[in-house]
Amino acid sequence: MVGGGEGAFIGAVHRMAARLDDRWTLVAGAFSSDPERSRAFGLGLGLDPDRSYGDFAEMARAEAARPDGIDAVAIVTPNAAHFAPARAFLEAGVAVICDKPLTTGPAEAKALSDLVARTGLPFVLTHNYSGYPMVRHARDLVARGVLGPIRVVQAEYAQDWLARDLPGNRQADWRGDPDKAGPGGALGDIATHAFHLAAFVTGETPSAVSAETSRFVAGRRLDDDVQARLRWAGGARGQLWASQVAIGASNGLRLRVIGADAALDWSQEEPDYLRFARLGEAPQVLRRGGPGLSPAAEGATRLPAGHPEGYLEGFAQIYADAADLLLAHRAGQAPPDRLSGLPGVREGVEGVAFITAAVRSAAADGAWISLSEEAA
């Protein structure tokens, strides 16, 4: 692991999720930009002193040279610190599991994409919400044409934890610092999740965005609210709202997809349920672990219905899929078909293109910006 040391939220989440299915063991790490703190944190986790590193570059060199070196590295640093370790480990021949967004700019995103193509190494982006069983069932419904041609896609991600200034809060501080977070605040932190969720379920990436970003809290340097319109090449239209100043909201990620024949509605705060309606019929509530679900949903289910699954299990599914991807790569085999939607470097490039296009659009009073131009 690179990053995720003392005081970090997401590092602990990754460590718990990675071991949930007994597919991964943490054996090495560079957990902080301070070498002594990094080594001390690794020792506190019970790692071998020889594998508690002072920095990621040292770790990449040493692990690549070991006969029992790491199989993959998980990068869980602030956004601006994704590119350098990802490049270092790919160049050392190590597969990468990286938190989103991929990078803070399109040039670095393209450089990583080119490096993945050149090395052929597995690269997984941890858009964890795509690991939820009912999200995977929603994707299956769309892919099988059950909804008919898609007309409308509505995505939102509402939180309230940044509704006030939080001086001294490490999580708030780096997310509000352009040097660490990149050009987007709520854009890079949560809007990217809503964007990827919409693309994952529909099976298509939006082609253009028109955005307005706001900084409602005085002194804030990055956006804390995003209102965007989306266009799909196939004719679907949509809206995306992401806010970290939405008082009363905790982790309100929601997606509605409306086709010509049917519609679906999923909320992260009630993740075991998918609301589904056919035109002219009574709406249904489909339940995780219940009858009639797709193999994609069943394969991501761990517990019987009625035992809630959620955030950690979604992350765990990404890690389990990453293990299967790595094993297929080692065996010289094509990845199983069920891994076709696993987010990787391509989705990372698309996410960075969305952030970049939304920032440009907002600066141009909501002008429509092509995502393909930003991803080029």
N, C-alpha and C positions, 0 to 999 in steps of 0.2 A: 504494500500500500504506500502511496505517496500522498501526504497530507493526512487530515483526520486526527490530528493530535489533540493535546489538552484544550478543552473549551470548544472544540469543533462539534457541531451537531451531526452533520451528514456522515462523518467517518464512522461513528458508532453504529449508525443505521446500516451502512454497508457491511460492517463486520458481523453484525447480528444476522443480516439477511444472507450473507455468503455462506454461513455455516448452518443455516436452517435445514437444508436438505442433505447435509453431510457430503457435499460435493467439493468443498474447498476448505483448506486449512491455511490460516495466516502464518507465514514463516519468516517474513522479512518486511522491513519498512523504513521509510524516511518520512517522519511524521510532522516535521516542523522545519521552517527556514533557519531556525537556530540549531546548530549541530548538537550542542549539549542537551537541549530540551528534546530534540528528536531521539537521541540515543536513550535518554532517561525514560521517555514514554514507551519506547519499544521494550525496554527491560521491564517496565511496569506491566506490560501485556504478557510477559513470560517468554519473550523471544530470546533466542541465542544471542549473546552479546556481539558475536561476529556478524550477525545479520540485522543488528539495530544500527542503521546507518545515519551519518551526519547530513548527507544530502542525496538527492535522487541520482545525480550523475555518478557518484561513487557506487551507489547501489546497482545501477544499470551495468556498469563495467564488471563489478564483482559477481553479480548473479549470473551474468552471461558466461563467465569463466568457470563457474562451479559445475561439476558433473550432476549435482542435485539442485541446480538453479531453479528459480521460480518458473511456473508455467504461464503466468499472466501477472500483470500489475494492475491494481485498481487505483485510478487517479481521482482524488476527492478533494482537491484544492479549490480555492476561489478561482473564478473563471479565467482570469488573466494568466494563471499558472498551470493551465492545461496543456498548452502547446509544447513547451520545452520538454517536460518529462515524457509526453506521448512520443515526441520525435526521438528522444534518447533511447527509449525502450524498444521502439520499432526498429531503430538502427542497430540495436543490440540483439535483435531476433526474438523479442519477447512480445507475446500477444497483449493487447491493451483493452481494459474495461474502464471507460471514462465517464465521469459525470457530465451532465449537460450544463450550458451549451458547449459545443465542441471547442470553440475558440472565441475570441472577442472580435475577430474580423475575418472577412472573406479570404484575404490572401493567405493567412495561416491555415484556414480551413481547407483551402485548395491544396496547400503544401502537404497537409496530413493525408488528404485523399490520394494525392499522387504517391505518397510514400507507402500507404497501405496497398495500392495497386502494384507498386514495384516489388514490395516484399511478399505480398500474398498472405500476410499474417491476419489472423482474426482480430477484429476491432468491434467492440460493442459499446454502445452509448446507453447509459442507464436511464432511459425514459421509463420509469418504473410503472407508470399507470397502464402501459401497454401489457403488463404482466397480469392484470386482473382478469379472472375467468370471464366475467360478464362483458368486459370490454372485448375480449377475444371472441365471444359469441356474437357480439354486435358486428364485429368485422366480418365474421362468417356469414351472417344474415345479408349484409350488403354484397359480399362477394358472390353469393349464390343468386343474387338478383331478387331476393324476397321483397325488398322495398321498391323495386322498379327504378327507373331513372331518378337519380338524386336531384332534388330541387333546392332544398334549403339546409344549411348546416349552421347551427348556433353553438358556440363554445364560450364558456366563461370560467374564470378562476378568480374567486373573490376571497380576500383576507382582510383583517383589520389590524394586524399587529404593528403596522407602521403608520397608523392614523395620527400618531403624535411623534415628535422627535424623541429619539431614544439615545441620548448621549452616553457613551461608554459601553453600549451594547455591541459586542464584537460582531454578532451576526448582522445587525443593522449597519454597523460601520462599514464593513467591506462591501455590502450590497449597495451602499450609497456612494462608493468611491469609484469613479470612472477608471482609475488606474488598476483596480482589482476586478471590478465587475464588468468592465467594458462599456459600450455606449448606451446600454439599456438597463434600467433598474427593474421595475416590475416586468418590463419586456423580456429581459434575459432570465429573470428568476422564475416567473410563473407563466407568462404569456407563451413562452416556448413550449411548456407542457400542453397548454390548451391547443396550440397550433399543431403539435405532433399528434395529439389525440385525435383531432379532426382528420388529419391525413391518414393516420393508422386505420381508423375505422372505415373511412370512405375508400381507402385504397388508392387515393390520388392526392397529390400535393397541390395546394392552391397555386394559381398562376400569377396573381397580382394582389396587391394590398393598397388600401387607402386608410391612413391612420392619423389619429390625433392623440398625442401624449400630453399628460399634465403632471405638474409638480405642485400638489396642493399644500404640502407642509413647507413652511417658510425655511429657506436656507438649503433645501434639498437640491443636490446637484443632478440627480437622475430622476426619471419619471417614476411616479407612484400610482399612476392610473393610465390605462391604455384602452382606447375605443377604436376598433378597426373594422373595416369591411373587407371581405375576401371574395375573390372570383376564382372559379374553377374553369379549366379549359373546356370541360364537357357541358358547361352551362349552369352548373349549380352556383348559387350565391349564398353568402354567409356573413355572419358578424362574429367578432371576437371581442370580449371584454375581459380585461384583467386588471384587478385593483388590489392594492394593499392598504387602502384607506376606507374600505367598505365596512363600516361599523356594524357589528353583529355577525359578521361572517368569520368562520374559522379556517376551513380549508375547502372552500366551495368550488371545486372543479366539477363542471357539468357539461354534458354534450347532448345535443338533440340533432338527429339526422332525419330529414323528412323527404320521402320519395313520392313518386306518383301513386304508389299502391299501398304503402305502409310507412310507419315512422317508429323511431325508437328514442328513448330518453334514459340517460344514465347519470347518476350523481355519485361522486367519490365518497361522500359522507354516508351513503347507503349503498356500499359497493356490491353487496350480494344480490341486488335486485336490478333488473332491466325491464323498463316499461316498454311494451310493444303494442302497437295498434295497427290493424288493417282497416282500410277504408270501408265503412259500413258495418263494422263488427265491433263488439264490445272490447275495450282495451284489456290486455293481459299484463300480469306482473310475473315475469320469469325469475326463478330463484336459483342462485348458485347451488349446485349439488342436486337440483331437482331433475325431473324427467324431461327428456326431449332436447337436451342441450347438445351442442356440437362437440366433436372430439377435441377441438381446440380449447373449449371451456373445461371439459372434463380433465384434460391433461394438465391444466393449471390449477386444479382443485386438490386441496390436501385434506380437508376435514369434511365430515358429513354436514348436510344442510342444517342450519340452525346454530352452528358454531361459527361465529363471524370470522371472516378472513379479510385482510385489508392491506395496509401500507407495507408492512414488513414482508408479507407474502408476495406482494407485487414485485418488490425488489428481489426477493428470493427466486422468483420465477425467471427474472432476467439473468441472475447468476447461474441457475440450473441450465438455462438455454445456452449460456456462454460456455458452460462445461461441455455440453453436447457438441457445440460448434467447434471447440478446440479439439475434442476427440476425433471428430470427423476429419478435421484438418490434418491431424497427426497420421491418421490412417490413409491419407491421400484420397478421401472420398468426398463427394459433394455433400453439403449439409442436408439434413432431412428436410422435406418439403414444409414441415410444420414450423421450421425456423425462418421461413421466407420473410416474415414480417418483423423479425428481430431487429431493433434499431441499431444501425451501425454508422460508419463514417458518411455514407450518402445522406442519411437523415440528419447527421450533424451539420453537413454543408447546407442542407436545406433550412435548418433551424437558424443558422447564422445569416443566411440570405434573408430570411424573414425579419430578423432583428434589424439588419442593415437597411432593408427596404422600408420598414416601418419608421425608422429614425429619419430617413430621407424624406418619406412622405409627410411626416409631421412637420418637418422643417419647410416643406413646400405647400403648407396649408391643405394637407390631405390629398395631394396629387396621387394619381394611380401610378404605382411603381411595379414593374415586372420583376418577379422573383427569379426568373431564369437569368436575367441580366446580372443580378447580384451574385448568383451562384456560378457564373461563368469564370 
